Each structure stands twice: as C-alpha cells, then as structure tokens.
Amino acid sequence: MIAYETRLGTISITNEYLTKLIGNAVSSCYGVVGMAPGGKRQRILGLLSKKEYANKGIVVRGNEDSISVDLHIIVSYGMNINAIAKSIVNKVRFTVDEAIGIKVEKVTVKVDGIEE
C-alpha cells in the first residue's frame, strides 16, 4: 500500500487498486490476448479458482514517489512484440499518472505466451 500526506489529509492507494488499474489498461492494448500468472502465488490461485482476475500477471513495487511494474502477458500470433511492448509501456505510464499522479519509473513486459 502506498500512503502519503496532503494538506487535506492522508491518501492511501492499495496494491489491489493499482494492479486492477494497470490490468485494465494493458488488456485494452491491441495485440494483448491476456495476462499470465506472474509468480508462484498467482499460479496457485489460478489453479484453485476458475475466476479470471484483472490483476493476474502484474507485480507492483514502489512508494509515493515512483513505482515499478512487472507484467506477464500473452500476445496474438503474428503481432510485432516490440510494438506491443512499447504501446503497453506508454499506456501504463499515462494511465497511472492520470489516475493517481505517481511516476512510473520502470515497466517490464514479459511475454509468457503466443496465442493464435
């Protein structure tokens, strides 16, 4: 959770909110088929539950000054992966900055699969 003080009070932003915000932004990018589990915990949750999670495949680290985002995606066959990754990085930075005003220092995009 990220929390910081303003003149009006304390603002708290949960990791769940950030991952859902970023997940929705990434899912709307052209060429992205879906998200892949990003770690052991997400893989286990995926096996135990059939429900799709908007925060699957997203790891957010940071503080009130800046955050780093790791994404695990699945792309469409025949798409330019470099162009998709650049689009995702720009979309994530813009969305987070517009929604909460925190700088996104680094976005790491890992392609975990290609789907036809």
C-alpha positions as CSV (number, residue, x, y, z in Angstrom):
1,M,0.0,0.0,0.0
2,I,1.2,3.5,-0.8
3,A,0.2,6.3,1.5
4,Y,1.1,9.9,1.5
5,E,0.1,13.1,3.2
6,T,-1.5,16.1,1.5
7,R,-2.8,19.3,3.0
8,L,-6.3,17.8,3.0
9,G,-5.4,14.5,4.7
10,T,-3.8,11.1,4.0
11,I,-4.2,9.4,0.7
12,S,-3.9,5.6,0.7
13,I,-3.6,3.6,-2.5
14,T,-3.8,-0.2,-2.3
15,N,-1.8,-2.6,-4.5
16,E,-5.1,-4.2,-5.5
17,Y,-6.3,-0.9,-6.9
18,L,-3.0,-0.4,-8.8
19,T,-3.0,-3.9,-10.2
20,K,-6.6,-3.6,-11.4
21,L,-6.0,-0.2,-12.9
22,I,-2.9,-1.4,-14.7
23,G,-4.6,-4.7,-15.7
24,N,-7.5,-2.9,-17.4
25,A,-5.1,-0.6,-19.2
26,V,-2.9,-3.5,-20.5
27,S,-6.0,-5.5,-21.5
28,S,-7.2,-2.7,-23.8
29,C,-3.9,-2.6,-25.7
30,Y,-4.0,-4.0,-29.3
31,G,-2.4,-7.4,-29.6
32,V,-2.7,-8.5,-26.0
33,V,-4.7,-11.7,-25.6
34,G,-4.5,-11.9,-21.9
35,M,-2.3,-12.0,-18.8
36,A,-0.2,-14.9,-17.5
37,P,0.4,-15.6,-13.8
38,G,3.4,-13.7,-12.6
39,G,4.6,-15.7,-9.6
40,K,4.0,-18.8,-7.5
41,R,1.2,-17.3,-5.6
42,Q,-0.7,-16.2,-8.7
43,R,-0.2,-19.7,-10.3
44,I,-1.6,-21.4,-7.2
45,L,-4.6,-19.0,-7.1
46,G,-5.2,-19.7,-10.8
47,L,-5.2,-23.5,-10.2
48,L,-7.6,-23.2,-7.2
49,S,-10.0,-20.8,-8.8
50,K,-11.6,-20.7,-12.3
51,K,-12.3,-17.0,-11.9
52,E,-10.4,-14.5,-14.1
53,Y,-8.5,-11.9,-12.1
54,A,-7.8,-8.4,-13.5
55,N,-4.6,-8.3,-11.5
56,K,-3.2,-11.6,-12.8
57,G,0.3,-11.3,-14.1
58,I,1.0,-7.9,-12.5
59,V,3.6,-7.1,-9.8
60,V,3.8,-3.5,-8.5
61,R,6.6,-2.2,-6.2
62,G,7.4,1.3,-5.1
63,N,6.4,4.2,-2.9
64,E,4.7,7.5,-3.1
65,D,7.5,8.9,-5.4
66,S,7.6,6.3,-8.1
67,I,6.6,2.7,-8.8
68,S,7.9,-0.2,-10.9
69,V,5.6,-2.6,-12.7
70,D,6.3,-6.2,-14.0
71,L,3.8,-7.5,-16.5
72,H,3.4,-11.1,-17.8
73,I,1.3,-11.1,-21.0
74,I,0.1,-13.4,-23.7
75,V,0.1,-11.8,-27.3
76,S,-1.6,-12.7,-30.5
77,Y,0.3,-14.7,-33.1
78,G,1.9,-12.7,-35.9
79,M,2.0,-9.4,-34.0
80,N,5.0,-7.2,-33.6
81,I,6.0,-7.9,-30.0
82,N,8.3,-4.8,-29.8
83,A,5.4,-2.5,-30.9
84,I,3.0,-4.1,-28.4
85,A,5.5,-3.7,-25.5
86,K,6.1,0.0,-26.4
87,S,2.3,0.6,-26.5
88,I,1.8,-1.1,-23.1
89,V,4.6,0.9,-21.5
90,N,3.2,4.2,-22.8
91,K,-0.4,3.2,-21.8
92,V,0.6,2.1,-18.3
93,R,2.6,5.3,-17.6
94,F,-0.2,7.5,-18.9
95,T,-2.9,5.7,-17.0
96,V,-1.2,5.7,-13.7
97,D,-0.1,9.3,-14.0
98,E,-3.6,10.4,-14.9
99,A,-5.3,8.4,-12.2
100,I,-3.1,8.9,-9.2
101,G,-0.2,11.2,-10.2
102,I,2.6,8.8,-9.3
103,K,5.5,8.5,-11.7
104,V,6.0,5.0,-13.2
105,E,9.8,4.5,-13.1
106,K,10.0,1.2,-14.9
107,V,7.7,-1.1,-16.8
108,T,9.0,-4.6,-17.5
109,V,6.9,-6.5,-20.1
110,K,7.5,-10.3,-20.2
111,V,5.8,-12.3,-23.0
112,D,4.8,-15.6,-21.5
113,G,2.9,-17.0,-24.5
114,I,1.7,-16.5,-28.0
115,E,-1.9,-17.5,-28.9
116,E,-3.5,-17.9,-32.3
